[in-house]
Amino acid sequence: MSDPKEMVKIAVAALEDKKGEDVKIIDIHEISVLADYFIIADGNNGNQVQSMADNVQEMLGKAGYECRQIEGYNTANWILMDYGDIIIHIFCREDRLFYDLERIWRDGKTIVDVKEL
């Protein structure tokens, strides 16, 4: 049984542990069947982006959550990690600005702090 809020807390901590920048949580459960939450973060370069993804996978794995699918790991411009109830997007900064997921999903509720969950 998955706990999306707990998954978000673990993922955000893992991203911040690897110096992920501008970490955003968007609650999309009322506007989409894709997931309950999107987490969006960026890094300075491909190595950092991959390190952030590795840490998320390790920390969520230790908590018993398995990633269903990972896309974009090798190029590390935009890594998408699908955990079912949460989807994590880790970008290089320029790509994050280009795709602007926050604008696309603006109908979702932005969670400012994981303590709000």
Rosetta blueprint (number, residue, H / E / L):
1 M L
2 S L
3 D L
4 P H
5 K H
6 E H
7 M H
8 V H
9 K H
10 I H
11 A H
12 V H
13 A H
14 A H
15 L H
16 E H
17 D H
18 K L
19 K L
20 G L
21 E E
22 D E
23 V E
24 K E
25 I E
26 I E
27 D E
28 I L
29 H L
30 E L
31 I L
32 S L
33 V L
34 L L
35 A L
36 D L
37 Y E
38 F E
39 I E
40 I E
41 A E
42 D E
43 G E
44 N L
45 N L
46 G H
47 N H
48 Q H
49 V H
50 Q H
51 S H
52 M H
53 A H
54 D H
55 N H
56 V H
57 Q H
58 E H
59 M H
60 L H
61 G H
62 K H
63 A L
64 G L
65 Y L
66 E L
67 C L
68 R L
69 Q E
70 I E
71 E E
72 G L
73 Y L
74 N L
75 T L
76 A L
77 N L
78 W E
79 I E
80 L E
81 M E
82 D E
83 Y L
84 G L
85 D L
86 I E
87 I E
88 I E
89 H E
90 I E
91 F E
92 C E
93 R H
94 E H
95 D H
96 R H
97 L H
98 F H
99 Y H
100 D L
101 L H
102 E H
103 R H
104 I H
105 W L
106 R L
107 D L
108 G L
109 K E
110 T E
111 I E
112 V L
113 D L
114 V H
115 K H
116 E H
117 L L
